[in-house]
């Protein structure tokens, strides 16, 4: 009996030593606009006889900022930690990693997540302008532009440039952003955001991602270098060919790796030709497993330049089993999995075909229609796994302009088998007036698509 009691006591002590007394529940802030502040409450439950203090909250992501007040979780009690997250340039379904600093011994740092969905008023959810390859000896530097559009704001305009990278000149013209590289060249891949203010009361700004490949006299065969999937213990070697545009001899100085464990060696080309060198990169067995993101700096002493080559890849254990996720796999696709263009097109086609009598005539399932006498819109979907919600647009003429009628999305209903039915009533329509409506979808990644053509309805 005594042995049994001692074993039970030892087990209890071990449990207490390895399991935290503070239980942390992640929070969901729902749906917010880009560049707004999201708020949610993390539930904290204390299963000990001593109070636990939360002294700070931070995030492992550098692109978000957050704020919270310090709280005390009473002994054997519960409290809420209110967190404000600046979602910034995020879009679509998001899950922000949060780190809580606590006074609990042995568990000073705890993790939680702030989950939600971020929408944007522009149709281009991640606008990008690629300037391509730019030669430093070019006599003329080309200006390129990108036009933004918005179904929600027919007269979308950029009002001013808030911020621009120091290697770019940026100007606005209506809904267009024009950018041109400056001559303060730094070799290699360059990228950054041009931040512009827009004429929207719901969203203050839009960030346009601009990228370029600045090339000098010596050009690498690849930049960035994608090393793909590698296994520890293998001879993970990669070659980068350097070519002088004028065929001159290339002198290579120091080779420096940043954020990558490995060795780079300068070698002659097999042909022995001038104007060519080979850089052999070998990933070290000391390289931590996981994603690799770094740079190789190639010193070119004759040109008094350093040529950076971006490096990326993934290193896994030698015996690591690789699972394939996606539509052709028995395993479900996880968040962030990419869909091939052909499959994406198929999904769009299937979804459009599944809209059964949009606007009029769809069965409403078991739900009564919304109260009122305005035009009642009905639609149903059969295949909408990647749909987050719906938008309703209305115009007084078939040609528009159309106005967004619901600032908050009509959330998609998840029905694994069978159709999902939706209804929406226009409570602001004037009796006797004709209107044109169409339904738009917002996918889980934040992208948008017009789902139906404009259809005429007479308000009774």
C-alpha positions as a Markdown table, in Angstrom:
| # | Residue | x | y | z |
|---|---|---|---|---|
| 1 | Unk | 0.0 | 0.0 | 0.0 |
| 2 | Unk | 2.8 | 2.4 | 0.9 |
| 3 | Unk | 4.7 | 1.6 | -2.3 |
| 4 | Unk | 1.5 | 2.3 | -4.3 |
| 5 | Unk | 1.0 | 5.6 | -2.5 |
| 6 | Unk | 4.6 | 6.6 | -3.1 |
| 7 | Unk | 4.4 | 5.8 | -6.8 |
| 8 | Unk | 1.2 | 7.8 | -7.1 |
| 9 | Unk | 2.8 | 10.7 | -5.3 |
| 10 | Unk | 5.9 | 10.5 | -7.5 |
| 11 | Unk | 3.7 | 10.5 | -10.6 |
| 12 | Unk | 1.8 | 13.5 | -9.4 |
| 13 | Unk | 5.0 | 15.4 | -8.8 |
| 14 | Unk | 6.2 | 14.5 | -12.3 |
| 15 | Unk | 3.0 | 15.6 | -13.8 |
| 16 | Unk | 3.2 | 18.9 | -12.0 |
| 17 | Unk | 6.8 | 19.4 | -13.1 |
| 18 | Unk | 6.1 | 18.7 | -16.7 |
| 19 | Unk | 2.7 | 20.2 | -17.3 |
| 20 | Unk | 2.0 | 23.9 | -16.9 |
| 21 | Unk | -0.6 | 25.1 | -14.5 |
| 22 | Unk | -1.6 | 27.9 | -16.9 |
| 23 | Unk | -3.9 | 26.8 | -19.7 |
| 24 | Unk | -3.8 | 29.2 | -22.7 |
| 25 | Unk | -6.6 | 29.3 | -25.3 |
| 26 | Unk | -5.9 | 31.0 | -28.6 |
| 27 | Unk | -8.3 | 33.8 | -29.8 |
| 28 | Unk | -10.2 | 34.5 | -33.0 |
| 29 | Unk | -10.7 | 38.2 | -34.0 |
| 30 | Unk | -13.1 | 37.4 | -36.9 |
| 31 | Unk | -13.0 | 39.5 | -40.1 |
| 32 | Unk | -11.1 | 42.8 | -40.4 |
| 33 | Unk | -9.8 | 45.1 | -43.1 |
| 34 | Unk | -6.2 | 45.3 | -44.2 |
| 35 | Unk | -4.2 | 47.9 | -42.3 |
| 36 | Unk | -6.7 | 47.9 | -39.4 |
| 37 | Unk | -6.3 | 46.8 | -35.8 |
| 38 | Unk | -7.8 | 43.4 | -34.8 |
| 39 | Unk | -8.8 | 42.7 | -31.2 |
| 40 | Unk | -9.4 | 39.5 | -29.4 |
| 41 | Unk | -9.3 | 37.9 | -26.0 |
| 42 | Unk | -7.0 | 35.0 | -25.0 |
| 43 | Unk | -8.6 | 32.9 | -22.3 |
| 44 | Unk | -6.2 | 32.1 | -19.4 |
| 45 | Unk | -7.0 | 29.4 | -16.8 |
| 46 | Unk | -4.9 | 28.9 | -13.7 |
| 47 | Unk | -5.0 | 25.4 | -12.2 |
| 48 | Unk | -2.6 | 26.2 | -9.4 |
| 49 | Unk | -2.8 | 27.6 | -5.9 |
| 50 | Unk | -0.7 | 30.6 | -6.7 |
| 51 | Unk | -1.5 | 33.6 | -9.0 |
| 52 | Unk | 0.3 | 33.8 | -12.3 |
| 53 | Unk | 1.3 | 37.1 | -13.9 |
| 54 | Unk | 1.4 | 37.8 | -17.7 |
| 55 | Unk | 4.1 | 40.4 | -18.0 |
| 56 | Unk | 4.3 | 40.8 | -21.8 |
| 57 | Unk | 3.1 | 39.6 | -25.2 |
| 58 | Unk | 5.2 | 39.6 | -28.4 |
| 59 | Unk | 5.3 | 37.9 | -31.8 |
| 60 | Unk | 7.9 | 35.9 | -33.6 |
| 61 | Unk | 6.8 | 37.7 | -36.8 |
| 62 | Unk | 8.5 | 41.0 | -37.5 |
| 63 | Unk | 5.8 | 42.3 | -39.9 |
| 64 | Unk | 3.1 | 42.6 | -37.2 |
| 65 | Unk | 2.9 | 44.7 | -34.1 |
| 66 | Unk | 0.6 | 44.1 | -31.1 |
| 67 | Unk | -0.3 | 45.5 | -27.8 |
| 68 | Unk | -1.8 | 44.1 | -24.5 |
| 69 | Unk | -2.1 | 45.1 | -20.9 |
| 70 | Unk | -0.4 | 43.0 | -18.2 |
| 71 | Unk | -2.8 | 40.8 | -16.3 |
| 72 | Unk | -2.9 | 38.6 | -13.2 |
| 73 | Unk | -4.5 | 35.2 | -13.4 |
| 74 | Unk | -5.8 | 34.4 | -9.9 |
| 75 | Unk | -5.1 | 31.1 | -8.2 |
| 76 | Unk | -7.6 | 28.4 | -9.5 |
| 77 | Unk | -9.2 | 31.1 | -11.6 |
| 78 | Unk | -9.7 | 32.5 | -15.1 |
| 79 | Unk | -9.1 | 35.8 | -16.8 |
| 80 | Unk | -8.9 | 37.3 | -20.2 |
| 81 | Unk | -5.9 | 38.8 | -21.9 |
| 82 | Unk | -7.0 | 41.5 | -24.4 |
| 83 | Unk | -4.7 | 41.7 | -27.4 |
| 84 | Unk | -4.7 | 44.2 | -30.2 |
| 85 | Unk | -2.9 | 43.2 | -33.4 |
| 86 | Unk | -2.0 | 45.5 | -36.3 |
| 87 | Unk | -2.7 | 43.3 | -39.2 |
| 88 | Unk | -0.9 | 45.5 | -41.7 |
| 89 | Unk | -0.6 | 44.2 | -45.3 |
| 90 | Unk | -2.0 | 40.8 | -44.5 |
| 91 | Unk | -4.8 | 39.3 | -46.6 |
| 92 | Unk | -6.9 | 36.2 | -46.4 |
| 93 | Unk | -6.9 | 33.7 | -43.6 |
| 94 | Unk | -4.2 | 34.5 | -41.0 |
| 95 | Unk | -2.9 | 32.9 | -37.9 |
| 96 | Unk | -0.4 | 35.1 | -35.9 |
| 97 | Unk | 2.0 | 33.4 | -33.5 |
| 98 | Unk | 2.0 | 35.1 | -30.1 |
| 99 | Unk | 4.4 | 34.6 | -27.2 |
| 100 | Unk | 3.3 | 35.2 | -23.6 |
| 101 | Unk | 5.8 | 36.0 | -20.9 |
| 102 | Unk | 4.6 | 34.5 | -17.6 |
| 103 | Unk | 5.7 | 34.3 | -14.0 |
| 104 | Unk | 5.1 | 30.5 | -13.8 |
| 105 | Unk | 8.3 | 28.7 | -12.8 |
| 106 | Unk | 9.5 | 26.4 | -15.5 |
| 107 | Unk | 7.0 | 27.8 | -18.0 |
| 108 | Unk | 8.1 | 31.4 | -18.5 |
| 109 | Unk | 7.2 | 31.6 | -22.1 |
| 110 | Unk | 3.9 | 30.3 | -23.5 |
| 111 | Unk | 2.5 | 30.3 | -27.0 |
| 112 | Unk | -0.9 | 31.2 | -28.4 |
| 113 | Unk | -2.3 | 32.3 | -31.8 |
| 114 | Unk | -4.5 | 35.1 | -33.0 |
| 115 | Unk | -6.6 | 33.8 | -35.8 |
| 116 | Unk | -8.9 | 35.6 | -38.2 |
| 117 | Unk | -9.6 | 36.8 | -41.8 |
| 118 | Unk | -8.3 | 39.9 | -43.5 |
| 119 | Unk | -10.0 | 41.5 | -46.5 |
| 120 | Unk | -9.0 | 44.2 | -48.9 |
| 121 | Unk | -10.9 | 46.7 | -51.0 |
| 122 | Unk | -8.7 | 46.2 | -54.1 |
| 123 | Unk | -9.1 | 43.3 | -56.6 |
| 124 | Unk | -5.4 | 42.6 | -56.7 |
| 125 | Unk | -4.9 | 41.1 | -53.3 |
| 126 | Unk | -1.0 | 41.1 | -53.5 |
| 127 | Unk | -0.2 | 43.6 | -56.2 |
| 128 | Unk | 3.3 | 43.1 | -57.6 |
| 129 | Unk | 5.4 | 44.9 | -60.2 |
| 130 | Unk | 8.4 | 43.0 | -61.6 |
| 131 | Unk | 10.9 | 45.3 | -63.2 |
| 132 | Unk | 12.9 | 42.3 | -64.4 |
| 133 | Unk | 16.6 | 42.4 | -65.2 |
| 134 | Unk | 18.2 | 45.9 | -65.0 |
| 135 | Unk | 21.7 | 46.4 | -66.4 |
| 136 | Unk | 23.8 | 49.0 | -64.6 |
| 137 | Unk | 25.3 | 50.2 | -67.9 |
| 138 | Unk | 21.9 | 50.9 | -69.5 |
| 139 | Unk | 21.7 | 54.4 | -70.9 |
| 140 | Unk | 18.0 | 54.5 | -70.4 |
| 141 | Unk | 16.1 | 53.1 | -67.3 |
| 142 | Unk | 12.6 | 52.1 | -68.2 |
| 143 | Unk | 9.6 | 53.2 | -66.2 |
| 144 | Unk | 6.9 | 50.6 | -65.5 |
| 145 | Unk | 3.4 | 50.9 | -64.1 |
| 146 | Unk | 0.7 | 48.9 | -62.5 |
| 147 | Unk | -3.0 | 49.8 | -62.4 |
| 148 | Unk | -5.2 | 48.9 | -59.4 |
| 149 | Unk | -8.9 | 48.2 | -59.5 |
| 150 | Unk | -11.7 | 47.7 | -57.1 |
| 151 | Unk | -15.2 | 46.3 | -57.6 |
| 152 | Unk | -16.0 | 48.0 | -54.2 |
| 153 | Unk | -14.7 | 51.4 | -55.3 |
| 154 | Unk | -15.4 | 52.1 | -59.0 |
| 155 | Unk | -13.5 | 55.4 | -59.0 |
| 156 | Unk | -10.5 | 54.0 | -57.0 |
| 157 | Unk | -7.6 | 56.5 | -56.9 |
| 158 | Unk | -4.2 | 56.7 | -55.4 |
| 159 | Unk | -3.9 | 59.9 | -53.4 |
| 160 | Unk | -0.2 | 60.1 | -52.5 |
| 161 | Unk | 3.0 | 58.0 | -52.1 |
| 162 | Unk | 3.5 | 57.4 | -48.4 |
| 163 | Unk | 6.8 | 55.6 | -48.7 |
| 164 | Unk | 9.1 | 54.1 | -51.3 |
| 165 | Unk | 12.3 | 52.2 | -51.3 |
| 166 | Unk | 15.4 | 54.3 | -51.7 |
| 167 | Unk | 16.3 | 52.6 | -55.0 |
| 168 | Unk | 13.1 | 53.7 | -56.7 |
| 169 | Unk | 11.3 | 56.8 | -57.9 |
| 170 | Unk | 7.6 | 56.5 | -57.6 |
| 171 | Unk | 4.7 | 58.6 | -58.8 |
| 172 | Unk | 0.9 | 58.2 | -59.0 |
| 173 | Unk | -1.6 | 58.9 | -61.7 |
| 174 | Unk | -5.2 | 58.1 | -60.9 |
| 175 | Unk | -5.3 | 54.4 | -60.2 |
| 176 | Unk | -1.8 | 53.8 | -61.6 |
| 177 | Unk | 1.5 | 53.6 | -59.9 |
| 178 | Unk | 4.6 | 54.4 | -62.0 |
| 179 | Unk | 8.0 | 53.3 | -60.8 |
| 180 | Unk | 11.5 | 53.7 | -62.1 |
| 181 | Unk | 14.8 | 52.5 | -60.7 |
| 182 | Unk | 17.4 | 55.0 | -59.6 |
| 183 | Unk | 21.1 | 54.8 | -60.6 |
| 184 | Unk | 22.3 | 54.2 | -57.0 |
| 185 | Unk | 22.7 | 50.6 | -58.0 |
| 186 | Unk | 23.3 | 47.7 | -55.6 |
| 187 | Unk | 23.8 | 44.4 | -57.4 |
| 188 | Unk | 21.6 | 41.4 | -56.9 |
| 189 | Unk | 17.9 | 41.0 | -56.2 |
| 190 | Unk | 16.1 | 44.0 | -54.9 |
| 191 | Unk | 12.6 | 44.2 | -53.6 |
| 192 | Unk | 10.5 | 46.4 | -51.4 |
| 193 | Unk | 7.0 | 48.0 | -51.0 |
| 194 | Unk | 5.8 | 51.2 | -52.4 |
| 195 | Unk | 3.1 | 52.3 | -50.0 |
| 196 | Unk | 0.3 | 54.5 | -51.4 |
| 197 | Unk | -2.8 | 56.1 | -49.8 |
| 198 | Unk | -6.1 | 55.4 | -51.5 |
| 199 | Unk | -9.5 | 57.1 | -51.5 |
| 200 | Unk | -11.3 | 54.5 | -49.4 |
| 201 | Unk | -12.9 | 55.1 | -46.0 |
| 202 | Unk | -12.5 | 51.4 | -45.1 |
| 203 | Unk | -8.9 | 51.0 | -46.0 |
| 204 | Unk | -6.3 | 53.7 | -45.8 |
| 205 | Unk | -3.5 | 52.3 | -48.0 |
| 206 | Unk | -2.2 | 49.7 | -50.4 |
| 207 | Unk | 1.3 | 48.3 | -50.6 |
| 208 | Unk | 2.7 | 47.4 | -54.1 |
| 209 | Unk | 5.5 | 44.9 | -54.0 |
| 210 | Unk | 8.3 | 45.9 | -56.5 |
| 211 | Unk | 11.2 | 43.7 | -57.4 |
| 212 | Unk | 14.1 | 43.8 | -59.7 |
| 213 | Unk | 17.4 | 41.9 | -60.6 |
| 214 | Unk | 20.2 | 44.5 | -60.8 |
| 215 | Unk | 23.0 | 43.1 | -63.0 |
| 216 | Unk | 26.5 | 44.5 | -63.5 |
| 217 | Unk | 29.4 | 43.3 | -65.6 |
| 218 | Unk | 29.4 | 39.8 | -64.0 |
| 219 | Unk | 26.2 | 37.9 | -64.2 |
| 220 | Unk | 25.3 | 34.7 | -62.2 |
| 221 | Unk | 23.6 | 31.8 | -64.0 |
| 222 | Unk | 20.9 | 31.7 | -61.3 |
| 223 | Unk | 19.6 | 34.3 | -58.8 |
| 224 | Unk | 18.0 | 33.2 | -56.6 |
| 225 | Unk | 19.5 | 29.7 | -56.3 |
| 226 | Unk | 16.7 | 27.3 | -55.5 |
| 227 | Unk | 18.3 | 24.2 | -53.9 |
| 228 | Unk | 15.0 | 22.4 | -53.6 |
| 229 | Unk | 14.6 | 19.5 | -51.1 |
| 230 | Unk | 17.8 | 18.1 | -49.6 |
| 231 | Unk | 18.5 | 15.4 | -47.1 |
| 232 | Unk | 21.1 | 15.5 | -44.4 |
| 233 | Unk | 24.2 | 13.3 | -45.0 |
| 234 | Unk | 23.9 | 13.6 | -48.8 |
| 235 | Unk | 26.5 | 15.5 | -50.9 |
| 236 | Unk | 24.3 | 18.6 | -51.2 |
| 237 | Unk | 26.3 | 20.5 | -53.8 |
| 238 | Unk | 25.2 | 23.2 | -56.3 |
| 239 | Unk | 27.0 | 25.1 | -59.0 |
| 240 | Unk | 26.7 | 28.8 | -59.9 |
| 241 | Unk | 28.2 | 29.9 | -63.2 |
| 242 | Unk | 29.6 | 33.5 | -63.4 |
| 243 | Unk | 29.9 | 35.1 | -66.8 |
| 244 | Unk | 31.6 | 38.4 | -67.7 |
| 245 | Unk | 29.5 | 40.2 | -70.3 |
| 246 | Unk | 32.6 | 41.3 | -72.2 |
| 247 | Unk | 34.5 | 38.0 | -71.9 |
| 248 | Unk | 37.1 | 39.4 | -69.6 |
| 249 | Unk | 38.9 | 37.3 | -67.0 |
| 250 | Unk | 36.9 | 37.1 | -63.7 |
| 251 | Unk | 38.8 | 37.4 | -60.5 |
| 252 | Unk | 36.9 | 36.1 | -57.5 |
| 253 | Unk | 37.9 | 37.3 | -54.0 |
| 254 | Unk | 36.2 | 36.1 | -50.7 |
| 255 | Unk | 33.1 | 34.0 | -50.7 |
| 256 | Unk | 30.9 | 34.6 | -47.7 |
| 257 | Unk | 27.7 | 32.8 | -46.7 |
| 258 | Unk | 25.0 | 34.5 | -44.7 |
| 259 | Unk | 22.5 | 32.5 | -42.7 |
| 260 | Unk | 23.7 | 29.3 | -44.3 |
| 261 | Unk | 26.1 | 26.6 | -43.0 |
| 262 | Unk | 28.4 | 25.5 | -45.8 |
| 263 | Unk | 31.3 | 26.2 | -48.0 |
| 264 | Unk | 31.7 | 28.0 | -51.3 |
| 265 | Unk | 34.7 | 27.3 | -53.6 |
| 266 | Unk | 35.8 | 29.2 | -56.7 |
| 267 | Unk | 36.6 | 26.9 | -59.6 |
| 268 | Unk | 37.6 | 27.4 | -63.3 |
| 269 | Unk | 35.0 | 26.5 | -65.9 |
| 270 | Unk | 35.5 | 23.1 | -67.6 |
| 271 | Unk | 36.3 | 24.7 | -70.9 |
| 272 | Unk | 39.0 | 26.9 | -69.3 |
| 273 | Unk | 37.5 | 29.9 | -71.1 |
| 274 | Unk | 38.1 | 33.4 | -69.9 |
| 275 | Unk | 35.1 | 35.4 | -68.7 |
| 276 | Unk | 33.8 | 32.4 | -66.8 |
| 277 | Unk | 34.1 | 31.0 | -63.3 |
| 278 | Unk | 32.2 | 28.3 | -61.4 |
| 279 | Unk | 31.2 | 28.6 | -57.7 |
| 280 | Unk | 30.6 | 25.3 | -56.0 |
| 281 | Unk | 28.4 | 25.5 | -53.0 |
| 282 | Unk | 28.3 | 22.6 | -50.5 |
| 283 | Unk | 25.7 | 22.6 | -47.7 |
| 284 | Unk | 27.3 | 21.5 | -44.4 |
| 285 | Unk | 26.0 | 18.6 | -42.2 |
| 286 | Unk | 25.9 | 21.3 | -39.4 |
| 287 | Unk | 23.1 | 23.1 | -41.3 |
| 288 | Unk | 20.0 | 22.9 | -39.1 |
| 289 | Unk | 17.1 | 21.0 | -40.7 |
| 290 | Unk | 14.2 | 23.1 | -42.0 |
| 291 | Unk | 13.8 | 25.9 | -44.4 |
| 292 | Unk | 17.0 | 27.6 | -45.6 |
| 293 | Unk | 17.0 | 31.3 | -46.6 |
| 294 | Unk | 20.3 | 33.1 | -47.0 |
| 295 | Unk | 22.8 | 34.7 | -49.3 |
| 296 | Unk | 26.2 | 34.1 | -50.9 |
| 297 | Unk | 28.3 | 37.2 | -51.2 |
| 298 | Unk | 30.8 | 37.0 | -54.1 |
| 299 | Unk | 33.7 | 39.5 | -53.9 |
| 300 | Unk | 34.8 | 40.9 | -57.3 |
| 301 | Unk | 37.9 | 42.9 | -56.4 |
| 302 | Unk | 38.7 | 44.1 | -59.9 |
| 303 | Unk | 35.2 | 45.7 | -60.1 |
| 304 | Unk | 35.2 | 46.7 | -56.4 |
| 305 | Unk | 31.8 | 45.1 | -56.0 |
| 306 | Unk | 30.1 | 42.4 | -54.1 |
| 307 | Unk | 27.7 | 40.2 | -56.0 |
| 308 | Unk | 24.9 | 38.8 | -53.8 |
| 309 | Unk | 23.1 | 35.6 | -54.8 |
| 310 | Unk | 20.0 | 34.7 | -52.8 |
| 311 | Unk | 19.8 | 31.1 | -51.6 |
| 312 | Unk | 16.8 | 29.0 | -50.6 |
| 313 | Unk | 15.8 | 25.4 | -50.0 |
| 314 | Unk | 14.8 | 22.9 | -47.4 |
| 315 | Unk | 16.9 | 20.4 | -45.5 |
| 316 | Unk | 15.2 | 17.3 | -44.0 |
| 317 | Unk | 16.6 | 14.2 | -42.2 |
| 318 | Unk | 18.1 | 11.5 | -44.3 |
| 319 | Unk | 15.2 | 9.1 | -43.5 |
| 320 | Unk | 12.4 | 11.7 | -43.4 |
| 321 | Unk | 9.3 | 10.5 | -45.1 |
| 322 | Unk | 7.9 | 13.1 | -47.5 |
| 323 | Unk | 4.1 | 13.3 | -47.8 |
| 324 | Unk | 2.4 | 14.7 | -50.8 |
| 325 | Unk | -0.7 | 16.8 | -50.1 |
| 326 | Unk | -3.2 | 18.0 | -52.6 |
| 327 | Unk | -6.1 | 17.1 | -54.8 |
| 328 | Unk | -4.4 | 13.9 | -56.1 |
| 329 | Unk | -3.4 | 12.7 | -52.6 |
| 330 | Unk | -5.3 | 10.7 | -50.0 |
| 331 | Unk | -4.2 | 13.2 | -47.4 |
| 332 | Unk | -6.1 | 16.5 | -47.1 |
| 333 | Unk | -4.4 | 19.7 | -48.4 |
| 334 | Unk | -3.3 | 21.9 | -45.6 |
| 335 | Unk | -3.5 | 25.7 | -45.3 |
| 336 | Unk | -1.2 | 27.4 | -47.8 |
| 337 | Unk | -1.0 | 24.4 | -50.2 |
| 338 | Unk | -0.9 | 25.7 | -53.8 |
| 339 | Unk | -3.3 | 24.5 | -56.5 |
| 340 | Unk | -2.1 | 24.1 | -60.0 |
| 341 | Unk | -3.5 | 26.4 | -62.6 |
| 342 | Unk | -5.4 | 23.6 | -64.3 |
| 343 | Unk | -6.9 | 22.4 | -61.0 |
| 344 | Unk | -7.7 | 26.0 | -60.0 |
| 345 | Unk | -9.5 | 26.6 | -63.3 |
| 346 | Unk | -11.4 | 23.3 | -62.7 |
| 347 | Unk | -12.4 | 24.5 | -59.2 |
| 348 | Unk | -13.7 | 27.8 | -60.6 |
| 349 | Unk | -15.6 | 26.0 | -63.3 |
| 350 | Unk | -17.1 | 23.6 | -60.9 |
| 351 | Unk | -18.1 | 26.4 | -58.5 |
| 352 | Unk | -19.7 | 28.4 | -61.2 |
| 353 | Unk | -21.7 | 25.3 | -62.4 |
| 354 | Unk | -22.8 | 24.8 | -58.8 |
| 355 | Unk | -24.5 | 28.1 | -58.5 |
| 356 | Unk | -28.1 | 26.9 | -58.9 |
| 357 | Unk | -30.4 | 29.7 | -60.0 |
| 358 | Unk | -28.5 | 32.5 | -58.5 |
| 359 | Unk | -30.6 | 35.6 | -57.6 |
| 360 | Unk | -33.9 | 33.8 | -58.2 |
| 361 | Unk | -35.4 | 30.4 | -57.8 |
| 362 | Unk | -32.9 | 28.5 | -55.6 |
| 363 | Unk | -34.3 | 26.4 | -52.8 |
| 364 | Unk | -33.7 | 28.0 | -49.4 |
| 365 | Unk | -33.3 | 24.6 | -47.6 |
| 366 | Unk | -34.8 | 24.7 | -44.2 |
| 367 | Unk | -34.2 | 28.3 | -43.4 |
| 368 | Unk | -36.9 | 31.0 | -43.6 |
| 369 | Unk | -36.1 | 34.0 | -45.7 |
| 370 | Unk | -34.9 | 37.2 | -44.1 |
| 371 | Unk | -37.7 | 39.5 | -42.9 |
| 372 | Unk | -38.8 | 42.4 | -45.2 |
| 373 | Unk | -40.3 | 43.0 | -48.6 |
| 374 | Unk | -37.2 | 44.0 | -50.6 |
| 375 | Unk | -35.7 | 41.9 | -53.4 |
| 376 | Unk | -34.7 | 38.5 | -52.1 |
| 377 | Unk | -31.5 | 37.0 | -53.6 |
| 378 | Unk | -31.0 | 33.2 | -53.4 |
| 379 | Unk | -28.1 | 31.0 | -54.5 |
| 380 | Unk | -26.6 | 27.7 | -53.6 |
| 381 | Unk | -23.2 | 26.0 | -54.0 |
| 382 | Unk | -22.1 | 22.4 | -54.1 |
| 383 | Unk | -18.3 | 22.8 | -54.3 |
| 384 | Unk | -17.0 | 25.7 | -52.3 |
| 385 | Unk | -14.3 | 24.4 | -50.0 |
| 386 | Unk | -12.0 | 27.3 | -50.8 |
| 387 | Unk | -14.7 | 30.0 | -50.4 |
| 388 | Unk | -14.7 | 32.1 | -47.3 |
| 389 | Unk | -17.7 | 34.3 | -48.1 |
| 390 | Unk | -19.8 | 36.2 | -50.5 |
| 391 | Unk | -20.3 | 39.9 | -51.5 |
| 392 | Unk | -23.5 | 41.4 | -53.0 |
| 393 | Unk | -23.2 | 44.2 | -55.5 |
| 394 | Unk | -26.1 | 46.4 | -56.8 |
| 395 | Unk | -26.5 | 49.0 | -59.5 |
| 396 | Unk | -29.4 | 51.1 | -60.9 |
| 397 | Unk | -28.2 | 50.4 | -64.5 |
| 398 | Unk | -26.9 | 47.1 | -66.0 |
| 399 | Unk | -23.7 | 48.8 | -67.0 |
| 400 | Unk | -23.1 | 50.0 | -63.4 |
| 401 | Unk | -21.5 | 51.5 | -61.4 |
| 402 | Unk | -22.1 | 48.8 | -58.9 |
| 403 | Unk | -22.0 | 49.4 | -55.1 |
| 404 | Unk | -21.0 | 46.9 | -52.4 |
| 405 | Unk | -24.1 | 46.2 | -50.3 |
| 406 | Unk | -22.6 | 44.1 | -47.4 |
| 407 | Unk | -19.4 | 45.4 | -45.8 |
| 408 | Unk | -19.2 | 42.2 | -43.7 |
| 409 | Unk | -19.0 | 39.1 | -45.8 |
| 410 | Unk | -21.8 | 36.5 | -45.9 |
| 411 | Unk | -19.8 | 33.6 | -44.5 |
| 412 | Unk | -19.7 | 30.4 | -46.5 |
| 413 | Unk | -21.4 | 27.4 | -45.0 |
| 414 | Unk | -19.3 | 24.2 | -44.9 |
| 415 | Unk | -21.4 | 21.3 | -46.2 |
| 416 | Unk | -19.2 | 18.2 | -47.0 |
| 417 | Unk | -22.1 | 16.5 | -48.7 |
| 418 | Unk | -24.9 | 18.3 | -50.5 |
| 419 | Unk | -25.5 | 21.9 | -51.3 |
| 420 | Unk | -25.2 | 25.0 | -49.2 |
| 421 | Unk | -28.0 | 27.5 | -49.5 |
| 422 | Unk | -27.9 | 31.3 | -49.1 |
| 423 | Unk | -30.4 | 34.1 | -48.9 |
| 424 | Unk | -30.0 | 37.9 | -48.7 |
| 425 | Unk | -32.7 | 40.5 | -48.8 |
| 426 | Unk | -32.1 | 44.1 | -49.9 |
| 427 | Unk | -33.7 | 46.2 | -47.2 |
| 428 | Unk | -32.7 | 49.5 | -48.9 |
| 429 | Unk | -34.4 | 49.0 | -52.3 |
| 430 | Unk | -37.0 | 51.5 | -53.3 |
| 431 | Unk | -40.4 | 50.0 | -54.3 |
| 432 | Unk | -41.1 | 50.0 | -58.0 |
| 433 | Unk | -37.4 | 50.6 | -59.0 |
| 434 | Unk | -35.4 | 48.2 | -61.1 |
| 435 | Unk | -32.0 | 47.1 | -59.9 |
| 436 | Unk | -29.2 | 44.9 | -61.1 |
| 437 | Unk | -27.4 | 42.5 | -58.8 |
| 438 | Unk | -24.5 | 40.1 | -58.9 |
| 439 | Unk | -22.8 | 37.9 | -56.4 |
| 440 | Unk | -19.0 | 37.9 | -55.8 |
| 441 | Unk | -17.0 | 35.4 | -53.9 |
| 442 | Unk | -14.0 | 35.9 | -51.6 |
| 443 | Unk | -11.7 | 32.9 | -51.3 |
| 444 | Unk | -9.9 | 31.7 | -48.3 |
| 445 | Unk | -6.6 | 33.3 | -49.6 |
| 446 | Unk | -8.4 | 36.6 | -50.0 |
| 447 | Unk | -8.7 | 36.6 | -53.8 |
| 448 | Unk | -12.0 | 37.7 | -55.4 |
| 449 | Unk | -14.1 | 36.7 | -58.3 |
| 450 | Unk | -17.4 | 37.7 | -59.8 |
| 451 | Unk | -19.6 | 34.7 | -59.6 |
| 452 | Unk | -22.7 | 35.7 | -61.5 |
| 453 | Unk | -23.5 | 38.1 | -64.3 |
| 454 | Unk | -25.7 | 41.1 | -63.5 |
| 455 | Unk | -29.4 | 40.1 | -63.2 |
| 456 | Unk | -32.4 | 42.5 | -63.2 |
| 457 | Unk | -34.8 | 42.5 | -60.3 |
| 458 | Unk | -37.9 | 44.8 | -59.8 |
| 459 | Unk | -38.4 | 45.9 | -56.2 |
| 460 | Unk | -42.0 | 45.4 | -55.2 |
